[in-house]
Amino acid sequence: MAPLLGIRLCRGFSLYRTFVTSSRYTSAMANFLVEDPKYSWLKDLGISSKNQGVYHGNWCGSGQEITTFCPANNKPIAQVTTGTAADYETAIQASQTAWDQWAEIPGPQRGEIVRQIGDAFRVKKHLLGKLIALEMGKIVPEGEGEVQELIDVCDYAVGLSRMFAGHVFPSERKGHLLLEQWNPLGVVGVITAFNFPCAVYGWNASLALVCGNTMLWKGAPSTPLVSVAMTRIISEVLDRNNIPGGVCALVSGGADIGTLMAKDERVKLLSFTGSTPVGHKVSMMVQERFGKFLLELGGNNAILVNEDADLEMVVRSALFACAGTAGQRCTTTRRLILHEKVHDEVVERLSKAYSQLRVGDPTEEGTLYGPLHNEEAVEKFKSAVEDAKAQGGSVVYGGKVMDRPGNYVEPTIVTGLSHDSPIVLQETFVPIVYVLKCKNIDEAMIWNNEVKQGLSSSVFTKDISTIFKWMGPKGSDCGIVNVNIPTSGAEIGGAFGGEKHTGGGRESGSDAWKQYVRRSTCTLNFSKELPLAQGIKFE
């Protein structure tokens, strides 16, 4: 398992060439961006040229040093010392010990700590958004949006801390009462991906903490600075309130740490975000020990456009859903299924919109389209374009690697492929959208559901019967079923997640909090009799 996890942990991209620092790299690198006065703001987040990547009340790290790179120019930002198996053991013991104290704190008081955490991120929102842009490659407004999601879920969790509502049921027996009791699980492990290095941990931690759990986090190996900066913000809140640091422990590392978490019975729930193949392997390891897991995996998402759709709204939505974050969201639109009557016009208008995208450094104001995360993603882009052509597709926009520093590729539109072409049925984490021509919306719904993943989907139409069919049992089989909005950009109030090979996990709003607790059904006898259920006599 470990070698496979090591190669494919981050959305299917190789860990080693880009993230792990060899001795050759170490000697060759004399300067880091953090030392450049232009990036002096990193120090306000506690980032230096060398950072410890393990926290459990104390900062440490005795493992390999990894170098993190800026996708806009492939220059090294800084180094982080990862954790070893021994560091992991110390961290999880600290989380277990901290749980003994944390679980005894009343829910509303835990909510107050989470409120303070949210407020601390409000103060650092812009700086952390810039760090996300620098290290991950998404534009600053999207980086700030990630932080805002964390803040919003903290706010939501504060209210939730007073409302863990179980049901009270009438009993068939006189003098009896049935009720549900929700209790924390213990240590919750979280493994996050590079594309949302802040928000996904926020979704998990906010809810898990108010439910009474402690956290053990392994961020993506290619965005360790975001993990370190976030943990510093959280640790300051814990320190002010005399809460042990093990409540929110961090172990930076690669497949070795992830495998330890998956196999460790002390990790009561493991939340994993990443590729479907790796998620499958993680779930098998957790299931072998009868543990709980929460999976947020891939999505081969589609926008369906009916003949009566508002095409201006379609183009604006598709532009964001296809090209936003350079196609590196799990909710990115990868298939655009157009009614034959509007196909040509939408392709023409979307191509024009693509040509007006402002490409640039993601940390600079005004940029709308930044780089791919690493060089391996660029290779995947090139391979996917060639595969699409070989399978009969025509590149009507883009299709090339940009001639500039960094990992920039052109946002790409491909037409002419069959709905069941192998490349169309495959999720590729790059900004390529496959445009499919359908005869009617019923055919489009069938095509929407034929991929293995089931994360996000959207239909554009004004027809009320189409809308309700789309939302019903014979409509979209995805976890997110939108109408007249993009596939990307979910609000925190609803549960986020998908079906089929997307993993079935749910995070954020609605009743997603129930994944972080164990349910007990309690029958109370307050009478002086002892009747048995179902009227059984045992005398």
C-alpha positions in Angstrom: 0.0 0.0 0.0 2.6 2.5 1.0 4.4 2.8 -2.3 1.1 3.3 -4.1 0.1 6.0 -1.7 3.5 7.6 -2.1 3.1 7.9 -5.8 -0.5 8.9 -6.0 -1.5 10.7 -2.8 -2.2 14.2 -4.2 -5.0 14.0 -6.8 -3.0 11.4 -8.7 0.2 13.5 -9.0 3.7 12.1 -8.2 5.0 13.2 -4.8 8.7 12.8 -5.4 9.9 15.0 -8.2 8.2 18.2 -7.1 7.9 17.9 -3.3 10.6 15.9 -1.7 13.9 17.6 -1.3 16.9 15.4 -2.3 20.4 16.2 -1.1 21.1 17.5 -4.6 18.2 19.9 -4.4 19.2 21.0 -0.9 22.7 21.9 -1.9 21.6 23.6 -5.1 19.0 25.9 -3.4 20.6 28.9 -1.8 17.7 31.2 -1.8 14.0 30.8 -0.9 11.2 33.2 -1.8 10.5 33.7 1.9 13.9 35.5 2.1 12.9 37.9 -0.7 11.6 41.3 0.7 8.7 41.0 -1.7 7.4 38.1 0.4 8.2 39.5 3.8 4.5 39.2 4.7 5.1 35.4 5.1 6.8 36.2 8.4 3.5 37.5 9.7 2.2 34.0 9.4 5.2 32.5 11.3 6.8 31.2 8.1 10.6 31.2 7.8 13.1 29.5 5.5 13.1 26.3 7.6 9.9 25.3 9.4 9.0 22.5 11.8 6.1 20.5 10.4 4.9 18.6 13.5 2.8 20.1 16.3 1.2 18.5 19.3 1.6 21.2 21.9 5.2 21.7 20.9 6.7 22.3 17.5 9.1 19.6 16.3 9.9 17.3 13.4 12.7 14.9 12.9 11.9 13.5 9.4 12.9 14.5 5.9 13.0 18.1 4.8 10.7 18.9 2.0 10.8 22.0 -0.2 7.6 23.7 -1.3 7.5 25.5 -4.7 5.6 28.3 -6.2 3.6 27.0 -9.2 3.8 30.4 -10.9 7.6 30.2 -11.3 8.7 26.9 -9.8 11.0 28.7 -7.4 11.4 27.3 -3.9 9.4 29.1 -1.2 10.7 27.4 2.0 11.4 24.1 3.7 9.4 22.1 6.2 10.7 19.2 8.3 8.3 16.4 8.2 7.4 13.9 10.9 8.7 10.4 11.4 6.8 7.3 12.8 8.1 8.3 16.2 6.8 11.9 15.8 3.5 10.5 14.7 3.3 8.3 17.8 4.0 11.3 20.0 1.4 13.3 18.3 -1.4 10.8 18.5 -0.7 10.1 22.1 -1.0 13.8 22.7 -4.3 13.9 20.9 -5.6 11.0 22.9 -4.5 12.6 26.2 -6.0 15.9 25.1 -9.3 14.2 24.3 -9.7 13.2 28.0 -9.9 16.9 28.8 -11.6 18.2 25.7 -14.5 15.7 25.7 -15.4 16.8 29.3 -15.8 20.5 28.3 -19.5 21.3 27.7 -20.4 21.6 24.1 -21.2 25.4 24.2 -17.8 26.0 25.8 -16.1 24.0 23.0 -18.2 26.2 20.6 -16.7 29.3 22.2 -13.2 28.0 21.4 -14.2 27.4 17.8 -15.6 30.9 17.7 -12.3 32.3 18.7 -10.5 30.2 16.1 -12.8 31.6 13.4 -12.1 35.1 14.6 -8.4 34.5 14.5 -8.7 33.4 10.9 -10.7 36.6 10.2 -7.6 38.6 11.2 -5.3 36.6 9.0 -7.7 36.1 6.1 -5.8 38.2 3.5 -2.4 36.9 4.5 -3.4 33.3 4.5 -5.2 33.8 1.2 -2.0 35.1 -0.3 -0.1 32.1 1.0 -2.6 29.7 -0.6 -2.1 31.6 -3.9 1.7 31.4 -3.6 1.9 27.8 -2.6 -1.1 26.2 -4.3 -1.4 28.5 -7.3 -5.1 29.6 -7.2 -5.7 33.4 -7.3 -5.9 35.4 -4.1 -9.7 35.9 -4.2 -10.1 32.2 -4.3 -7.5 31.7 -1.6 -9.4 34.2 0.6 -12.6 32.4 -0.3 -11.1 29.2 1.2 -10.4 31.0 4.5 -13.9 32.5 4.4 -15.3 29.0 4.1 -13.4 28.0 7.2 -14.7 31.1 9.1 -18.3 30.4 7.9 -18.1 26.8 9.1 -16.7 27.9 12.5 -19.7 30.3 12.8 -22.1 27.4 11.9 -20.4 25.1 14.4 -20.7 27.6 17.2 -24.5 27.5 16.9 -24.4 23.7 16.4 -22.6 23.3 19.8 -25.9 24.1 21.5 -28.1 22.0 19.2 -26.8 18.4 19.0 -30.4 17.3 18.8 -31.2 13.6 19.3 -34.7 12.3 19.0 -37.0 11.3 21.9 -39.3 8.4 21.0 -42.4 7.1 22.6 -42.1 3.6 24.1 -44.6 0.8 23.7 -44.0 0.0 27.4 -45.6 2.0 30.2 -43.1 4.0 32.3 -40.4 3.8 29.6 -38.8 6.4 27.3 -36.4 6.0 24.3 -33.9 8.6 23.3 -30.8 9.1 21.2 -27.5 10.3 22.7 -24.6 11.6 20.6 -21.1 11.3 21.9 -17.7 12.1 20.4 -15.6 9.5 18.7 -12.2 10.4 20.0 -9.3 11.3 17.7 -10.4 12.3 14.2 -7.7 12.0 11.5 -7.8 14.3 8.5 -5.8 14.0 5.3 -6.3 16.9 2.9 -5.3 17.5 -0.8 -3.3 20.3 -2.3 -6.2 22.0 -4.2 -8.1 23.1 -1.0 -5.3 23.1 1.6 -7.3 25.3 4.0 -11.1 24.9 3.6 -11.3 21.1 3.8 -9.5 20.9 7.1 -11.7 23.8 8.3 -14.9 21.8 7.4 -13.7 18.8 9.3 -12.1 20.5 12.3 -14.9 22.9 13.1 -17.6 20.3 13.3 -15.4 17.6 14.9 -14.2 19.9 17.6 -17.6 21.1 18.8 -18.7 17.5 18.8 -15.9 16.8 21.3 -13.2 15.2 19.2 -9.6 16.0 18.9 -7.8 16.4 15.6 -4.8 14.8 13.9 -4.1 16.4 10.5 -1.8 15.5 7.7 -1.9 18.2 5.0 -0.8 17.7 1.4 3.0 17.3 1.0 3.0 20.0 -1.6 1.3 22.7 0.5 2.9 22.2 4.0 3.3 25.9 4.6 -0.5 26.4 4.6 -0.8 23.6 7.1 1.9 25.1 9.4 0.5 28.6 9.2 -3.0 27.4 10.0 -1.9 25.3 12.9 0.0 28.3 14.3 -3.2 30.4 14.2 -5.1 27.6 15.9 -2.4 26.9 18.5 -2.4 30.5 19.7 -6.1 30.3 20.4 -5.6 27.0 22.3 -2.7 28.5 24.3 -4.8 31.5 25.4 -7.5 29.2 26.7 -5.2 26.7 28.4 -6.3 24.0 26.0 -3.7 21.3 25.3 -2.1 21.6 21.8 -3.0 17.9 21.2 -6.5 19.0 20.5 -5.3 20.1 17.1 -2.2 18.1 16.2 -0.3 18.3 12.9 2.0 15.8 11.4 3.4 16.9 8.0 4.6 14.1 5.8 3.8 11.8 2.9 2.5 8.3 2.4 4.2 6.8 5.4 2.2 9.1 7.8 -1.0 8.6 5.8 -0.6 4.8 6.0 0.0 5.0 9.8 -3.2 7.0 10.2 -5.2 4.6 8.0 -4.1 1.6 10.0 -4.2 3.1 13.5 -7.2 1.9 15.6 -6.8 5.0 17.7 -7.9 7.1 14.8 -11.7 6.6 15.2 -12.6 8.4 12.0 -10.3 9.1 9.0 -11.5 11.9 6.6 -9.6 11.6 3.3 -9.8 14.0 0.4 -7.9 13.1 -2.8 -8.1 10.9 -5.9 -10.5 8.0 -6.2 -7.8 5.3 -6.6 -6.0 6.4 -3.4 -9.3 6.9 -1.6 -10.2 3.3 -2.4 -6.9 2.0 -0.9 -7.3 4.2 2.2 -10.8 3.0 2.8 -9.7 -0.6 2.5 -7.0 -0.1 5.1 -9.5 1.6 7.5 -12.2 -1.0 6.9 -9.8 -3.8 7.7 -9.8 -2.6 11.3 -13.5 -1.8 11.2 -12.8 1.9 11.5 -14.9 4.8 10.2 -13.9 6.8 7.1 -15.2 9.8 5.3 -14.2 10.1 1.6 -14.3 13.2 -0.6 -12.9 11.9 -3.9 -13.0 12.8 -7.6 -15.7 14.3 -9.8 -16.3 14.1 -13.5 -18.9 16.9 -13.4 -21.2 18.0 -16.1 -23.2 21.1 -17.0 -26.3 20.3 -19.1 -27.7 23.0 -21.3 -31.3 22.8 -22.6 -32.5 24.6 -25.7 -34.4 27.1 -23.6 -31.4 28.1 -21.3 -30.2 31.6 -20.7 -27.0 31.4 -22.7 -25.4 34.4 -21.2 -25.8 32.8 -17.8 -24.5 29.5 -19.2 -21.3 31.1 -20.6 -20.6 33.0 -17.4 -21.1 29.9 -15.3 -19.1 27.6 -17.6 -16.2 30.1 -17.6 -15.9 29.9 -13.8 -16.7 26.2 -13.5 -14.3 25.1 -16.3 -11.4 27.5 -15.9 -11.6 28.6 -12.3 -8.6 27.4 -10.2 -7.2 26.3 -13.6 -9.5 23.3 -13.6 -8.2 21.9 -10.3 -11.4 21.8 -8.2 -13.1 18.5 -7.5 -16.2 20.3 -8.7 -14.7 21.6 -11.9 -16.9 21.1 -15.0 -15.2 18.6 -17.2 -18.2 17.8 -19.5 -20.4 20.4 -21.1 -23.5 18.7 -22.6 -25.2 21.1 -25.0 -28.6 20.7 -26.8 -27.8 20.5 -30.5 -29.8 23.7 -31.1 -27.5 25.8 -28.9 -24.2 23.9 -29.3 -22.4 26.0 -31.8 -23.4 29.3 -30.2 -22.3 28.3 -26.7 -19.0 27.0 -28.0 -18.3 30.2 -29.9 -19.3 32.4 -26.9 -17.3 30.4 -24.4 -14.2 30.4 -26.7 -14.5 34.2 -26.8 -14.8 34.4 -23.0 -11.7 32.1 -22.6 -9.7 34.5 -24.8 -10.4 37.3 -22.4 -9.2 35.6 -19.3 -6.5 37.5 -17.5 -3.6 35.1 -17.1 -0.9 36.0 -14.6 0.8 35.5 -11.2 -2.0 34.3 -8.8 -0.7 36.6 -6.1 -1.2 39.7 -8.2 -4.4 41.7 -8.3 -6.5 41.3 -11.4 -5.4 37.8 -12.3 -8.2 35.4 -13.0 -6.3 32.4 -14.3 -3.1 31.0 -12.8 -0.9 28.0 -13.1 -1.3 24.3 -12.6 0.0 23.1 -9.3 3.1 21.3 -10.5 5.0 20.0 -13.5 3.4 16.6 -13.4 0.0 18.2 -13.9 1.4 19.9 -17.0 2.4 16.5 -18.4 -1.1 15.1 -17.6 -2.6 18.1 -19.5 -0.4 17.4 -22.6 -1.2 13.7 -22.5 -5.0 14.3 -22.2 -5.0 16.7 -25.1 -3.2 14.1 -27.3 -5.6 11.4 -26.2 -8.6 13.5 -27.0 -7.3 14.2 -30.5 -6.5 10.5 -31.0 -10.1 9.6 -30.0 -11.6 12.0 -32.5 -11.8 15.2 -30.7 -11.0 18.7 -32.1 -9.3 21.4 -30.0 -11.3 24.5 -30.7 -9.6 26.6 -28.0 -6.3 26.2 -26.2 -4.5 22.9 -26.0 -1.0 24.2 -25.5 1.5 24.8 -22.7 2.1 28.5 -22.3 5.5 29.9 -23.1 6.2 31.5 -19.7 7.8 30.5 -16.4 5.8 28.3 -14.2 3.2 25.6 -14.8 0.8 27.5 -17.1 -1.3 25.8 -19.7 -4.1 27.2 -21.9 -7.7 26.6 -20.8 -8.9 24.1 -23.4 -12.2 23.3 -25.1 -12.5 20.0 -27.0 -15.5 19.2 -29.3 -16.5 16.3 -31.5 -16.0 13.4 -29.0 -18.6 10.8 -28.2 -20.2 10.9 -24.8 -18.6 7.5 -24.0 -15.1 8.2 -25.3 -12.5 6.9 -22.8 -11.0 10.3 -22.2 -14.5 11.8 -21.6 -15.2 9.2 -18.9 -11.9 9.8 -17.2 -11.4 12.6 -14.7 -8.3 14.6 -15.5 -7.4 17.3 -13.0 -6.6 20.0 -15.6 -8.5 22.8 -17.4 -10.0 20.8 -20.3 -13.7 20.7 -20.9 -15.2 18.2 -23.3 -18.2 19.6 -25.2 -20.9 17.0 -26.1 -23.8 17.5 -28.4 -27.1 15.9 -27.3 -30.5 15.7 -29.0 -32.6 16.4 -25.9 -32.3 16.9 -22.2 -33.3 13.3 -21.4 -30.4 12.1 -23.3 -28.2 14.6 -21.5 -29.3 13.3 -18.1 -28.4 9.7 -19.1 -24.9 10.9 -20.2 -24.5 12.9 -16.9 -25.0 9.7 -14.9 -22.8 7.3 -17.0 -19.5 8.3 -15.4 -18.2 6.5 -12.3 -18.1 9.6 -10.1 -21.1 11.4 -8.8 -20.0 14.7 -7.2 -21.5 17.8 -8.8 -23.9 18.6 -11.7 -26.0 21.4 -13.0 -28.7 21.9 -15.6 -29.6 25.2 -17.3 -33.2 25.4 -18.3 -36.4 27.5 -17.7 -38.7 24.4 -17.9 -40.1 23.6 -14.5 -40.8 19.9 -15.3 -37.2 19.4 -16.4 -36.0 21.0 -13.2 -38.0 18.7 -11.0 -37.1 15.6 -13.0 -33.4 16.6 -12.7 -33.8 16.9 -8.9 -35.8 13.6 -8.7 -35.0 9.9 -8.6 -34.5 9.7 -12.4 -32.5 12.8 -12.7 -28.9 13.5 -11.6 -27.3 10.8 -9.4 -24.8 13.3 -7.9 -24.5 14.6 -4.4 -24.7 18.1 -5.7 -27.6 18.8 -8.0 -27.7 22.4 -9.2 -30.1 24.4 -11.4 -28.9 27.5 -13.4 -25.6 27.8 -11.4 -22.1 26.4 -11.9 -21.0 23.0 -10.6 -18.4 24.8 -8.5 -18.8 27.2 -5.6 -21.0 25.3 -3.0 -22.3 27.2 0.1 -21.5 25.8 3.6 -25.1 25.4 4.7 -25.7 22.2 2.7 -23.8 19.0 3.1 -20.9 18.7 0.6 -20.0 15.4 -1.0 -20.9 12.9 -3.7 -22.0 9.4 -4.6 -20.5 6.4 -6.4 -16.7 6.7 -6.8 -16.7 10.1 -5.2 -16.9 8.2 -1.9 -20.2 9.0 -0.3 -18.8 11.2 2.4 -20.5 14.5 3.5 -18.8 17.5 5.1 -19.8 21.0 6.1 -23.5 21.8 6.6 -26.9 20.1 7.1 -26.4 17.0 9.3 -22.8 16.3 8.3 -21.9 16.7 12.0 -23.3 13.2 12.6 -20.3 11.6 11.0 -18.1 12.9 13.8 -20.2 11.3 16.6 -21.4 7.9 17.7 -25.0 7.3 18.3 -26.5 5.5 21.3 -30.1 4.5 21.7 -31.0 4.7 25.3 -34.1 3.1 26.9 -35.0 4.5 30.3 -37.3 2.6 32.7 -38.7 5.0 35.3 -41.4 2.6 36.5 -41.5 -0.1 39.1 -42.3 -2.8 36.5 -40.1 -4.7 34.0 -42.1 -5.4 30.9 -40.2 -6.8 27.9 -40.5 -5.4 24.4 -42.9 -7.0 21.9 -44.9 -8.3 24.9 -42.6 -11.2 25.5 -43.1 -13.2 28.7 -40.1 -14.8 30.2 -41.2 -16.1 33.5 
